[in-house]
Amino acid sequence: MEAPSDRRIPVRALLLVIAASCALLLVLPGQTVTTRYLDDLFVILDGAYRVVSGQVPSRDFHTPLGPLAYYLPAAGYALSGTLGGTMPAAMALAISAFSVPLLHILGSRLHPILAVAFGVFLLLILAVPINLGEGITALSFAKFYNRIGWVALSILLIMYLRPIRMHEQQDLVDALCATGLTLVMLYTKLTYGVAAIAFLIFMLTERHQRRWVLATLGLLVITCIAVEIIWQSSRTYLDDVRLALNVGGRLRGTWGQIADHILGNLTDYVLLTIFAGLALGRSRSLRDGLFYLFCAVTGFLIINQNFQAWGIIILHAASAVAAETILRFEDKDVDSPIERHWSTRGGAKLLFLALVLPTIVHCVAALGVHMISASTRAGQSIALPHLERVRLANLWTWGEYDKADLYLTALRDGTRLLSEMNPSGEKIFVLDLANPFPMILNTPPPKGDMPWLQWERTLNTSTFIPAETLMTDVTVVMEPKPVGDAAQPEPDREGLKTLYGRYIAEHFEIARQTDHWKVYRRRPQPGSDAVLNHTGPS
């Protein structure tokens, strides 16, 4: 049973207030402030612009991300009406959507103190505009899909626990929540979705919860079939994911980088080991041990594919499950006074708070920095058409600021150059990581291309989209020239020119040049329909 002080905690009300506060802190300033990954932000905004322009992810352009990674920003764009308000509004929508399963699952399966602590932890991770593991001034909405994936998977993993109290519609609500969370992962970033499906299959070993698990798997099959009937691009989505996996391999990076992922999360692994040891000492359950092992191994495999050094959030979910297991075994001994169990009960709660509180404080500080910076209009406005509400700030991030400022100088030069060429109706392609020119100039985006050309992450010398597919309906190619500390490291741009330079030379001719750009226009030739295919060197 719960301690009297625990029973007085209004879990759902507290978490709802926190969720609403996080959403408001994001949307009220109506601005996006960034201090790093400016080109990654443009990739996200370009994706939102493409969807609003009528393109369909994986049908009209290649991407290793699922369609929700584009439809969510597009919804933020539609609600805010500006590119600067796109991501704050999008993440506020995500917070609102996640609040429903979070309140139900945590409220029904965790003791109040654990539910509030873990719920606040997850909501702040969802809201904070930083890449997990980076400093509070490293503001950026880049990699937002990873935070969505971690939070969705963490909430789902709490369902390993049986509900503390059952109500009449428990199985139905559980199935709906699990289905929603898994669909979000499947159609945002597939690696999280695969982990979710593996967990649900593992949950079939629990006879007391098998009804909602079977219902969830059935709903997933039906929903995925319905999505495919409407979308008709699942095959291309899977091909794009396989392409990205082939670029970096199943274990991404050098052995040194893999070791860094382990060492960077070593504290969380140690604390999970302590929690798991205490819980297994009471439950003596092989199935519990397999669950903790699943979280530890799966978390490492996922972060190894991500662009982050710290942040295996499902280790915290597994610790929450272990802490709850400890408390439930203590609650069983109803004949003993509660004081006799205070050291164990209080120790489990305090240890869990010690695990999540540093991240909570870190995220609160970063979210506050973004809110204050956006409200006071800190830094410089991007000062490009449709991007005036995006601001670049220097918050003790001099190296990043100088790099982004040079990138903006090149973009302004390119925008001026293209405007002089009267680009109405032109399909513009940039031989760089991001292509912001269509959304800046309000021109139709290309079809059949990949708007995220990140060397050794989405393509390399042996795995790439063929040029005739990538530029099938492109009429203008922008090739950046190296100036100072370029926005993308020079070897990356050189790699792109090596892959696509020959095709450009054969089908395009130089139209204009400046200090920052070579501009090519397609030579007159018969047009061809855009077709997505993946044939090419392997």
Secondary structure, 3 states (H helix, E strand, C coil): CCCHHHHCCCHHHHHHHHHHHHHHHHHCCCCEEECCCHHHHHHHHHHHHHHHCCCCECCCECCCCCCHHHHHHHHHHHHHCCCCCHHHHHHHHHHHHHHHHHHHHHHHHCCHHHHHHHHHHHHHHHHCCECCCCCCCCECCCCHHHHHHHHHHHHHHHHHCCCCCCCCCHHHHHHHHHHHHHHHHHCCCHHHHHHHHHHHHHHCCCHHHHHHHHHHHHHHHHHHHHHHHHHCCHHHHHHHHHHHHHHHCCCCCCHHHHHHHHHHCHHHHHHHHHHHHHHHHHHCCHHHHHHHHHHHHHHHHHHHHCCCCCCCHHHHHHHHHHHHHHHHHHHHCCCCCHHHHHHHHHHHHHHHHHHHHHHHHHHHHHHHHHHHHHHCCCCEECCCCCCCCEEECCCCCHHHHHHHHHHHHHHHHHHHHHHHCCCCCCCEEECCCCCCHHHHHCCCCCCCCCCCCCECCCECCCCCCCHHHHCCCCCEEEEECCCCCCCCCHHHHHHHHHHHHHHHHHHEEEEEECCCEEEEEECCCCCCCCCCCCCCCC
